[in-house]
Amino acid sequence: MQKLASLDALTGLANRRSFDLKPGAEWRRAARDSAPLSLLMIDVDFFKRYNDAYGHQKGDACLQFIASSIAGADLR
């Protein structure tokens, strides 16, 4: 149940709740391991315009495609 509460239902990516809970733990892990830590903030330019022009189903598919690209990226 906790996993479902921390994932966005449409994209499967971590949601705001997860974001609020993770930074402290990730900061401590990175410090312990002497590892770099990065935070990505991504904005989809003109998404509202796309959603309005093509409809919510296409907008949802667009967000799922973006999320899939993010999830599949090698961020090392």
CNS distance restraints for C-alpha pairs under 8 A (distance, minus, plus):
assign (resid   1 and name CA) (resid   5 and name CA) 6.29 0.50 0.50
assign (resid   2 and name CA) (resid   6 and name CA) 6.40 0.50 0.50
assign (resid   3 and name CA) (resid   7 and name CA) 6.50 0.50 0.50
assign (resid   4 and name CA) (resid   8 and name CA) 7.92 0.50 0.50
assign (resid   4 and name CA) (resid   9 and name CA) 7.85 0.50 0.50
assign (resid   5 and name CA) (resid  17 and name CA) 7.59 0.50 0.50
assign (resid   6 and name CA) (resid  14 and name CA) 5.86 0.50 0.50
assign (resid   6 and name CA) (resid  15 and name CA) 5.61 0.50 0.50
assign (resid   6 and name CA) (resid  16 and name CA) 7.54 0.50 0.50
assign (resid   6 and name CA) (resid  17 and name CA) 5.64 0.50 0.50
assign (resid   6 and name CA) (resid  18 and name CA) 4.87 0.50 0.50
assign (resid   7 and name CA) (resid  12 and name CA) 5.52 0.50 0.50
assign (resid   7 and name CA) (resid  13 and name CA) 5.50 0.50 0.50
assign (resid   7 and name CA) (resid  14 and name CA) 4.52 0.50 0.50
assign (resid   7 and name CA) (resid  15 and name CA) 5.12 0.50 0.50
assign (resid   7 and name CA) (resid  18 and name CA) 7.25 0.50 0.50
assign (resid   8 and name CA) (resid  12 and name CA) 5.07 0.50 0.50
assign (resid   8 and name CA) (resid  13 and name CA) 5.55 0.50 0.50
assign (resid   8 and name CA) (resid  14 and name CA) 6.01 0.50 0.50
assign (resid   8 and name CA) (resid  15 and name CA) 5.18 0.50 0.50
assign (resid  10 and name CA) (resid  60 and name CA) 7.36 0.50 0.50
assign (resid  10 and name CA) (resid  64 and name CA) 6.88 0.50 0.50
assign (resid  11 and name CA) (resid  63 and name CA) 6.82 0.50 0.50
assign (resid  11 and name CA) (resid  64 and name CA) 5.13 0.50 0.50
assign (resid  11 and name CA) (resid  67 and name CA) 5.76 0.50 0.50
assign (resid  11 and name CA) (resid  68 and name CA) 7.67 0.50 0.50
assign (resid  12 and name CA) (resid  67 and name CA) 7.66 0.50 0.50
assign (resid  13 and name CA) (resid  67 and name CA) 6.78 0.50 0.50
assign (resid  13 and name CA) (resid  71 and name CA) 7.64 0.50 0.50
assign (resid  14 and name CA) (resid  18 and name CA) 5.65 0.50 0.50
assign (resid  14 and name CA) (resid  19 and name CA) 6.86 0.50 0.50
assign (resid  15 and name CA) (resid  19 and name CA) 6.27 0.50 0.50
assign (resid  16 and name CA) (resid  20 and name CA) 6.13 0.50 0.50
assign (resid  17 and name CA) (resid  21 and name CA) 6.48 0.50 0.50
assign (resid  18 and name CA) (resid  22 and name CA) 6.04 0.50 0.50
assign (resid  19 and name CA) (resid  23 and name CA) 6.77 0.50 0.50
assign (resid  21 and name CA) (resid  25 and name CA) 7.80 0.50 0.50
assign (resid  22 and name CA) (resid  26 and name CA) 6.03 0.50 0.50
assign (resid  23 and name CA) (resid  27 and name CA) 5.89 0.50 0.50
assign (resid  24 and name CA) (resid  28 and name CA) 6.27 0.50 0.50
assign (resid  25 and name CA) (resid  29 and name CA) 6.17 0.50 0.50
assign (resid  26 and name CA) (resid  30 and name CA) 6.06 0.50 0.50
assign (resid  26 and name CA) (resid  37 and name CA) 7.75 0.50 0.50
assign (resid  27 and name CA) (resid  31 and name CA) 6.15 0.50 0.50
assign (resid  27 and name CA) (resid  37 and name CA) 7.15 0.50 0.50
assign (resid  28 and name CA) (resid  32 and name CA) 6.01 0.50 0.50
assign (resid  29 and name CA) (resid  33 and name CA) 6.08 0.50 0.50
assign (resid  30 and name CA) (resid  34 and name CA) 5.61 0.50 0.50
assign (resid  30 and name CA) (resid  35 and name CA) 4.70 0.50 0.50
assign (resid  30 and name CA) (resid  36 and name CA) 6.19 0.50 0.50
assign (resid  30 and name CA) (resid  37 and name CA) 6.20 0.50 0.50
assign (resid  31 and name CA) (resid  35 and name CA) 6.48 0.50 0.50
assign (resid  46 and name CA) (resid  50 and name CA) 6.42 0.50 0.50
assign (resid  47 and name CA) (resid  51 and name CA) 6.02 0.50 0.50
assign (resid  47 and name CA) (resid  59 and name CA) 7.73 0.50 0.50
assign (resid  48 and name CA) (resid  52 and name CA) 5.98 0.50 0.50
assign (resid  49 and name CA) (resid  53 and name CA) 6.04 0.50 0.50
assign (resid  50 and name CA) (resid  54 and name CA) 5.97 0.50 0.50
assign (resid  50 and name CA) (resid  55 and name CA) 7.74 0.50 0.50
assign (resid  50 and name CA) (resid  59 and name CA) 6.80 0.50 0.50
assign (resid  51 and name CA) (resid  55 and name CA) 5.09 0.50 0.50
assign (resid  51 and name CA) (resid  56 and name CA) 5.63 0.50 0.50
assign (resid  51 and name CA) (resid  58 and name CA) 6.98 0.50 0.50
assign (resid  51 and name CA) (resid  59 and name CA) 4.79 0.50 0.50
assign (resid  52 and name CA) (resid  56 and name CA) 7.45 0.50 0.50
assign (resid  54 and name CA) (resid  58 and name CA) 5.90 0.50 0.50
assign (resid  54 and name CA) (resid  59 and name CA) 7.00 0.50 0.50
assign (resid  55 and name CA) (resid  59 and name CA) 6.18 0.50 0.50
assign (resid  56 and name CA) (resid  60 and name CA) 5.91 0.50 0.50
assign (resid  57 and name CA) (resid  61 and name CA) 6.23 0.50 0.50
assign (resid  58 and name CA) (resid  62 and name CA) 6.07 0.50 0.50
assign (resid  59 and name CA) (resid  63 and name CA) 6.29 0.50 0.50
assign (resid  60 and name CA) (resid  64 and name CA) 6.16 0.50 0.50
assign (resid  61 and name CA) (resid  65 and name CA) 6.13 0.50 0.50
assign (resid  62 and name CA) (resid  66 and name CA) 6.27 0.50 0.50
assign (resid  63 and name CA) (resid  67 and name CA) 6.05 0.50 0.50
assign (resid  64 and name CA) (resid  68 and name CA) 6.01 0.50 0.50
assign (resid  65 and name CA) (resid  69 and name CA) 6.21 0.50 0.50
assign (resid  66 and name CA) (resid  70 and name CA) 6.27 0.50 0.50
assign (resid  67 and name CA) (resid  71 and name CA) 6.02 0.50 0.50
assign (resid  68 and name CA) (resid  72 and name CA) 5.98 0.50 0.50
assign (resid  69 and name CA) (resid  73 and name CA) 6.11 0.50 0.50
